Amino acid sequence: MLEVLLALAFAVSPLDLHGAQTQLDLEAIRRGVETRLGPRAEDWHIGLERDGPSRLRVTLSPPSGSTFIRSIELAGDDDARARQVAAELALLIDQHAVAPAAASVSRGAPRLDAPRAFIAAGFGLGGNFASEVALDTRLGVAGGGYVAGQHLVPWASVEWSRSSEAPLSVDALRANVGLAAGSPAIRDLLWFGGLVRGGVVIAYARERGRDRATAATIAAAAAVHIRWRRLWGALEFGPELTLPPLRFVGSEATFRWDPVRFAVNLRLGFLFRR
């Protein structure tokens, strides 16, 4: 008894084809559909109804239960019409099976083109690791691009910074080029990696007069990029090497950039896609 109940519970209904006064061989049509589709025709309910001398109204109910109606223009004799109806019913069932999958793909979130390049304004801070921080604030612009499958990012930047130790103030102009390496994540929304950059800094100290010094800089940093639609952002943090160390002596204060300093940069700008 249990075996019978299980068989009934998991049984698949054959194609249900019915119609009245169609002047068509329904059994031949059913065999034609099942021959073309096999198990894919199971659990379908199809009703046929004359809608004129050479027109057939078809009501189709798939296993999902969403009924739809189509029309078939008939041609030829009765045997030809039976073959024609079987072929068109099989086509309608096949099309219905493909349409939901295509619709689910189209309803998904559209995938944007891959990030290509960026241009951004930046705000940053730099300072000594020692007790005398000698903090400098930085403003600048940067630009770069994603190459090698977004694993490499060559870029360049120009920055202006200011430090002060009253009454001494130091303005600096920086020019940097660098290369970042990393990988995108979360459908290209984020990019994680590290970077190295090198450049030159020209600093001017002002009190009563004006003094100038030039140094080379090399930095390494961890970096994370955010790429959302046309917006681009980045956060970078790491050590910065300044050689030779910069030192300015004023009448009441001495200002010094140690050989190794920290630098943190926050950038925000526009993203260009392929």
N, C-alpha and C positions, 0 to 999 in steps of 0.2 A: 504493500500500500504506500509506504514511504517513497519507494522508487517511482511510483506513478505520479505522486504529488510533485516530486522534484522534477520529473520530466515535463509536467504541465507548467510548472513555474518558470522553467528555463527554455521552454519551447519557443521557437521562432515561427511566427505566422507566415504562410506563403503569400505571394502577391494576391491581393484581393481586387479582382477586376469585374465590374458589373455594368450593365447597361440595358436599356429597354428600347425596343423598336429601332435599333441601330442598323439593321440589315447587314451586320458584320459578324464574322466568325470569331466570337470572343475567345474561344478556346485556342484558336490558332494565334490570336494576338497575344494571349498570355504565354504560350509556349515561345513565341518569338522574343518577347521581352526577357523571359527567364533565360533563354539561350544566350542572349547578348550580355546580360548583366549578372547572371548567376545569383549568388547570395545577396548582392546589392539590391535586388528587387524585393527582398523579403520585407514584410511589415508595411508595404505601401498599399494604400487604398485608392483605387482609380475608378471614377465613374464616367461613363461615356453617354452622351446624349446628342441626338440629331439637332442641328441648328440651321437647317436648310437642306436643299437637295444634295449639295456637295460640301457641306461644312459640318464639322464635328466639335462639339463643346466638351472639353475634358476637365474634370475636377480631380486634382491630385492631392492626396494627404500623405505626407511622408511620416516616418516613425516619430519625428519631432512634434507632429500635430499641427503644423502651420500650413493650412490648406491654401492652394493657389489654383487659378483657373487659366486655361489656355485654349486656343482654337486650332484646329487642324483642317486645312483645305484638302479634300479628298480628290483623288484622280485614279482613272483606270477602272478595271472590273473589280468584282468583290474580292477575289484572291489578291490582286495587286493592292487593293485598299487595306486589306488585313496586314500585309507585309509593311505597307507604308505606315500605318498606325503603330505597329509594333516598333518600327525603327524610330519614329518620332517620340514615342513614349520613353523608350530607352534613352534617347538623347536628353529629354527633359529631366529624367531622373539623374542622369550624369551631371547635367548643368547645375541642378540643385545641390548636388553633393560638393561641387567645386566652389559655388558661390559663397557659402558661409565661411570657408577657409580664407578666401580672398578678402571677404569683408572684415574678418578679424585682423588680418594683416593691415588693411587700410585704416582700421580704427586705432592701431597702435600709435605710440608717439612717433612723429616723423623724425628720422635720423638726420641731423644737420650735417653739412659738409665738414670735412676734417679741418681743424684749425691750421692756418697757414702762417700768419704773421701778426704782430701786435705793435702798438705804439702807446706809450703810457707816460703819465706824470708820476713822480715819486716823491715821497717824504721819508727822510731817514734820520737816524741818530748814530753818532760815533763817539767813542770815548776810550780812555785808558782803562786797563784792568786794575791799575794801582789805585791807591786811595784818592789821589788827585785826578779825578775823572777827566777833566778838561773836555767837557762835553761839547760837541758841535752838532748843530742842526743842519739838515741837508735838503735841498730842493733840486729837482732835476727832471730830465726827460730821458726815456729809454725806448729802444726799438729792437726788434729781433724777429726771427722766424723759426718755424719748426721744420726740420729736415730729417732724413733717414727714418721715416716712419714715426716721427715725433719723438725720437729718442735723443736727438741732438738739437740744441737751441743756440746758435751763434747770435750775439747781440752786442749792442754798444750803448753807452750812456754818457751824458754830460750833466754835471752837477755843480751847484754852488752851495757852499756851506759857510756858516758863521760860528765862531767861538768868541767868548769874551771873558776876561778876568779884569774887572774894572781897575784902572781906566784903560786897559789894553784890550783891543778887539782884533780878531784875526778873521779875514775873509779868504776863502780858498775856492779855486776853480779846478774841477776834476774832469778828466776825460778817460774813459775806460772802454776796453773791449773785453769780451769774455766768451766762454763756451760752457753751456750747461748740458748735463746728461741725465736722462731719467726716462720715465715711462708714463703714459696716460693711464687713467683709471676711471671707473664709473661712467662708461659710455662717453669718454673724452671730456667729462665735466672737470675732472681734476688732473693735475700732472705733478708727480713727485720726483725730485731729483736733487742733484747738487751742482754747484757751479764753481768755476775758477775765473778770475778776472785780473787783468793787469792794466796799469795806466800811469798817468802822471798827475801830480797835484802841484799847483802853483799857489802859494799862500802869501798874503799881504797882511802885515801887522801895522796897525795905526795907533799912535798915541799923539805925541806932538809932531812926529815926523812919520815916515813910511819906510818899512823894511820888507824885503821880499826874500822868499826861499822856495826852492823847488825840490821835490822828492819823487821817487817812484813808489807805487803801491801795488801790492799783490794781495789778493783776498781769496778765501775759500768760504763757501756758505752752503747751508741746506736751503732748499727752495721748494715752495709749493705754489702752483698756479691754479687759479680758478678760471674756467672758460665757460661762460654761460651766454649763449646766443652770440651777441656782438660785444659783450662786455668781457674784459680781461682784468684779472687782479693777481698780485703776487706778494708773497711774504718771504723775505730772505734774512738769514741770521748766521753770522760766523765771524771768525777772526780776520783781521786786516793787518798786513805788514807794511810799514812805512820806512823806507830807507833813502837817505839817512833820516834819523829822527829830527823833527822840527822843533826848534826852540827859539822863542822870542823873549827878550828881556826888556821890560819897561821900567819906568821910573819908580813904580811902586809894586809891580807884579812881574812874575816870570811865567811864561806860558810854554808848555812842553807837550808835544805829541810823542808818546813812547813808541818804540819800534813795533810793538804788537798792541793793537787796539781791537775793540769789538765794533761791529757795524751791524745795524738792523735797518732794513728798508721795506717800506710798504708802497706798492705801486698799483695804480688803477688807470685803466685806459680802454682802448678799443681793440677788438679782435677782428682780423680779416680771415675769411674762410675760403677754401678752394672752390 
